[in-house]
Amino acid sequence: MPFSTSTTKQILLFGAGKSSTYLIEYLLHHAPKEKWHLTVVDYNIMAAREKIGRSFYATADAFDVQVAADALEMYLSKADIVISLLPPALHHIIAEQCLRFKKTLLTASYVDDQVKQLSQAIAEAGILFLYEMGLDPGIDHMSAMKLIHSIQRKGGEITQFHSYCGGLVSPASDDNPWAYKISWNPGNIARAGKEGAVFKENGQVREIPYEELFAWCGRHEVNVPGVGKLAYYPNRDSLRYLRLYGLENIPNFKRATLRYPAFCEGWHALIKLGLTAETPLTQTDGLTYRQWLTQYLGIDPKENLEEKIAQRLELRPHARIMRQLRYLGWFDDVPINKGTQAPVQLLQALLEEKLALKPNDKDLVVMMHDVIFERKHIKTRLKSFLVLEGEDALHTAMAKTVGLPLAIATRLILQGKITLKGLHIPVAPEIYQPVLKELEEHGIRFDESYD
């Protein structure tokens, strides 16, 4: 790590992907005054170099954290704080080494089972692991806790807490039958919803399996002020947040992901066709997408592929879902040549190509808390909502809302203003109050409406 003095704080960032733009820009903006040096490590050296530009306060490097143990240990041993924007499956590698070297770790990803097992050791080491510090999860937690605490301080009793969030394409840039473009990790998009969903409705626990989740999404809508009606699907296990939010006895509690209705209908078709599956692994060399799909679905090559798929999905040949499949390229005579691949890997490759943001495209982040509470026998419905449009394909609303909470928390920790130790998500006032306050300075603020 160059530019090292006795007073320079070393920030180590793993990952220079779509969500890192605002994070890196914020850290480099404050680096001269705060006396920081930022090291960005990515598998792709060009991605890391592009993000730091010519800054005197940053260094770029590239290695695979799964195999380059010496490099990983060298950087971690010298770091004061570590941020991981790596794919979720790799976080445990960073977490275990941060524990070993007693380094603070921040990430926007969910707390997984592997880091939960380290919880006691993290606390005993006297260090902070701050997870779920992005948009969703992240800003959703912080804004929820601010809202909940505000209602409770005024004597309100909450009976419903529904939280919605979605990374969408701005209507001005919506030009494909999916009504969607990629503004974050495409691997997460391809695998979204696979855990199914658990939530609480009218005092009863409801479970929806993955196979039914997007059909459910197509039948359920919510009205967001300033945006209109959006479809949604419940997100993972909502119940794990009941205790963290202090709402154990609430009859209605749900966390959900927002989409335009067209996306949900199309994604349900992908699931029915098995195109989101992790198995089987098949050889793609020498095959076109059309040939692979014909073989995978067991359709006679002499038959009309589109007609057979429409029949399986009980659709008209020219239905929108068929246009969606065609748009992604499943019927194209384009060579794959990607070696051994699972269906979901091929899907991800097509998503990255066909649903990419064009340079001047704008994305849209929408978040809303829909709360019902009673105070002095008066029932009130409150909607607290955030609608943020991106600038272009690099400066996206998604990158801003994922990166800035991490960046602001990093600054507060290095300044000694966040002093928590152990494994945490941002539900404590010590975290959410200063972070939300500064986010407002960057245009990330919530409005409210009452029914």
N, C-alpha and C positions, 0 to 999 in steps of 0.2 A: 504494500500500500504506500504509494508515494505521498509526498507532501505531509509528512508526519513530524509533528513537534510535540513537546510535552503537553501543550494545551489544545492541540487539535483533536476534535472528536471524530472518530472514524465510523461512518455509516456504511453498512454493507447491504446491498440490495441484490437479491436473486430474482432475475426475470425482467426482461425489457420488452414485454409484449404489449398488447393493445391497451391494457389498463395502467401502464406505467408513465404515460406522458406527463400528466399534471403532477404526479408524485415527484418525478425527477426534476421538473421545472421549479416546483416549490422549494425542494431541498437545495437546488443550486442557487436560487434567488437569495435564500437566507444564509448560504454557506459563508460568504465573506464576513458578515457581521457576527455570526455565531461561531466562527472558526471551526467549520466542519470540512471534512473531505468525504466524498461519496465514491464508493466503488460499486460499479454495476457489473454483475456477472450474468451472462446469458449463454445458452448453447450456441447462439449465433453471434459472433463477434461484431458483425456489421450492424445488427440490431442494437447492440449495446452502444457502439460508437455513434450511431445516428442519434440516439436519444440524449447523449451527453454533449454532443457537438464539440466545440473547442474550449470548453470550460477548463480553467486552471484548477478548479476545485473538484474535479472528477476524473476517474480512471475507469477504463473498460477492460474486461477480460472475458474469456470464453472457455468453459469446460463443462463436462457432464458431471453433475454432483453425485451420480450413481457410481461412478468409477474413479474419479479423480480425487481420491481420499486425501492425498498430500496437499493438493492445492486448497481443498475445502478446509482442512485443518489450519493451514497457514493463514488464510484470510480470516477465519473465525477467531483465531487466537488473538488477532490484533484489533478486532472490531469492538466498538463500544455499544453498538446496537445493530440488530439484524432485522431486515424486512424480507419476507418471502412472497413473491408473486408467481411462484412456480405452480405447475399443476398440482392439485390436491394430493395426488398419490405420492408426491415427492416430499411433502412437508415433513414427514416423520424423520427423514434423513437429516434435514436442517434442525429439527427440534431436538433430536437426540444429541447432536453435536453442540447446539447452544446450551443444553443442560450440562454437558460435559465441561464446556469452557465457561459456564456461568454467565451467559450473555442474554440480554433482553431480546425477545423475539416478537415481531408483529406480523400479522397476516390478515388478509380479508376473507380467508376460507373458514368453513365451519369447523368447530371443535370435533375432531374425529375420535374414534375409539383408541387409537394408538397414543394420542397425546393425553387423553383422559387417564390412561394407565400411568402416565408420568406426573400426574397432578401433585401427588404428595411430595415427590422428589423435587419438583419445581419450587414448591413452597419452602421446603427445607433448604434449598439452595439460596433462597432469598432473592430470587430474580422474578421478573415479570414476563409472562407469555400472554400477550393480548391478541386473541383470535377474534374473528367475525367483525373486523374493523374496516369494512368497505361500505358498499351501498346496501346490498341485501345478501348476506347479513352485514349490518353495520349501522348506517344511518337509520334504518328501520328500528333497530333496538334503541338508539339514542333518542330519536323523536318520540317513540312510543313511551319510554320511561318519563320523558319530560311531560308528556300529555297526561299519563296516568297519575304521576305525582301531583300535577296541578289540580286535576279533578278531585283527588282524594284529600288534598289540603283544604279544599273548599267544602268538604263534607259530602261529596258525590259518591254514590255506590254504582260501580260499573257492572252492567249486565251483559254487554256485548262488546267484544274487541276483535274486529276484523282488520287485518293489515294486508295491503296489496302492494305489489311492486312489479314493474316490468321495464325491461330494456327494449324499446320499440324503435321502429323507423319513423321519422317525422312524416306526416302526411305529404309534405312538399317533395319528399324523396321516395315515396311509395310507388314503385313502378313495376312490381312483379306480382304474380298470383298468390304468393305466400304472404303478402303484406308484412314482410319481415326482412331485415338485413342484419348482418353480424356485427356487433359492436364490442364483443368480449370473447372469452375463450371458446373457440368452436367445438372443442372436445366436450366442454360442459353442456353446450347446447345440444349436441348429438345425444347426450346421455341424460338429459334433464328428465326428472320425474321418475327415474327408475326405482327409487325407494318406495314409490307409492305415496299415499298421504293418510295422515291420521289427524283428526281435529275434533272439536266438541261442538255439538249442535243441540240446542234445547235440552241441555243437561246430559245428553248421551254421547258416547264416544263413537265416531264414525270412521270407518276405514275404507279407502278406495284403492284397489290394486292398480299397478301401472297399466295393465291392459285396458282398463276402463277410464283412466284418468283424463285422457284428452277428449273422449266422447262426452264425459261429464262436463269438461271445459266448454265444449260447443253448446251446451244447454244452459249455461249460467253466465250472467252478465252483471256488471256493476257500473253505475253511472259516476264518472269522475268529473267534477266541475271543471269547465273549460276544455275538456277533452271529449266527453260524451260517453257512450256505452262501450265497454271493453269486456271481452271474455276473460275468465280466470280459471285456474286450477289450483287446488290446495297444494301447499308446498311442504313435502317431507312430514316430519313429526312435529306438529304444532304444540302438542301437549308438553314437550320438554321445556317450553318457555313459560308455562303457567306459573311455576314456582319462581322462576327468575324474574318474572314481571310482577309477582305478588298478587296473582289473580287465580289462586288455586280453586276457589269456589264459584267462579264465574260460569254461567250456563252455556255461553256462546263464545268460542275462541277459535280463530282461524288465521293462519298465515297463507297467503296465496300469491301466485305469479300471474301477471297480466299479459294478455296477448290480444291481437285482433282475432275475431272469430274465424277467419279463413285459415289462420295458422293451426288452430286446434283441430279443425276438421281434416286438414291435410296430414297433420302429424299422427292422428289416429289411424289414418290409412297406412302410413309407413309402419306403424306398430303391427297392424293386422297382417301386413305382407312380410313381417319378420325382418324389415330392413334396419331396425335399431338393435338387432341381436348381437351379442358378443361372440356367438358361435353359430355355425361351424367356421373354421378357418379354411379357406379355399384358395387355390392357386389362380391368380388373375393374369399372369403373363400370357400373352397371345390371345386374350379375350377382349372384346369390346364390352361396354356396359350393357348393351342390349343382349349380347350372347350370355354374359354372366347372369343377368336377371332371368333369362329364359331357362337356363340350367338350374339356378337356385330355386325357382318356383316350380320346377318340374313340368314345364310347358313344352309341348311338341314344337320344335323349331318350324314346322310346316304351318302351324296355326298362327293366327294374328295375335301377337303379344298384347297389344293394347286392348283388343276386344276381350281376351281371356281375363286380363286383370280387371277390366271394368265389370265383367260378370262376377268375379270373386268378391269385388267390393260392392256389388249390387248397385252399380252406377250406370248412368247413360254414358256412351262413348265420349261425349264432349262436355262432361261435367267438369266443374272447376278443379276437383281433386285430380282428374286425369291431366288437366293442364298443368297442375302443380308438379306432378311426377315428370311430365314431359319437360318442364322448365328446368328441373334439376339435372336432366340429362340421362335418366335411366333408360330411355329408349334410343339413345344415340349410338351410332356405330363408331364410337371413339375408343381407341385402344386404352386399356387400363394400365397394364404392365407395372403393377405395384407389388409383385411377389405375393406371398401368402397374406391374405387379409380376411378380417371378419366383416360381416355386413355393415356394422356400425362404422367401421373405419372407412369403407367406401362411401357411406353416407356423409361422413364428416368431410371427406375430400371434395365431394360435390357441393356441399354447403359452403365451404370456404371459397370455392370458385364462383358459384352461381349467385350466392347471396352476399357477396362482399360489398362493402360500402365503396362507391365511387369517390374520387378525390373530393368533390364538392358536396357529397351527400351529407345530410344531417340526421342524427339519431334523436331519440326522445326517451327520457327517463321519466316515468310516472310512478309516484308513490302516494298511497292514501291510507289513513287510519279511519275506519268507520266505527264510531263508538256510540253506544247508547248507555246513558247513566241516569240515575234518579237522585234528585236533591230536593229535600223538603216536599216529597210526594209529587214532584214535577219531573216528568220524563223528558229527556233531551237527547236528540241525536246530533252528534258533532262529526263533521268530516274535516280532517286535517290533511292537506294534500300538497304535494310538491310536483311541479311540472317543469322540466328543464330540457331545453333543446340544445343539441350540440352545435359546434361551429362548422366542422368539416369532418372528414374521415380520420384525421389524426387527433384533433381536439374535440373528442366526442363527449357528450354528456355522461356516458358510462365511465370513461376514463377519469373525468372530473370527480364524479361522485364515489368512485372506488378509490382513487388515488389520494385525494385531498384529506379524507379522514385519517388515513395512514400517515400522511405527511405531517399533519397538524399534531397528531398524537406523538409522533417521533420528536417533534420540536418540544412539546410540553414535557416529555420524559427527560430529554437531555437537559432541559432547563430546571429539572427538579420539581416541576409543578404537578406531575402525576407520580405518586410514590407507592402505589399499590404493588404488592408482591404476590406471586402465585399465578395460577391459570385463571384468566378472566375473559369475559366478553364485555362490551361497553354499556353496561346497565347501571353503573355507579355514577352518582352526580359528579364526583371528582373527574370523571372522564367526559361524560356527555355535556355537561354545562359549558366548559370552555371550548370544546370541539364544535358544538352546534353554534356557539356565538361567532366563532371565526368563520365557519362555513357560510353564515349569512353575509359576511363581508365579501365572499366570492360568488354571491348570487344564488346560493343554495339555501332557500328558505321556504317555510311552509305557510300556506294561507289556510283560513278556516271558514267553514259555512255551517249554519245551524238549521235544523228542521224542527 
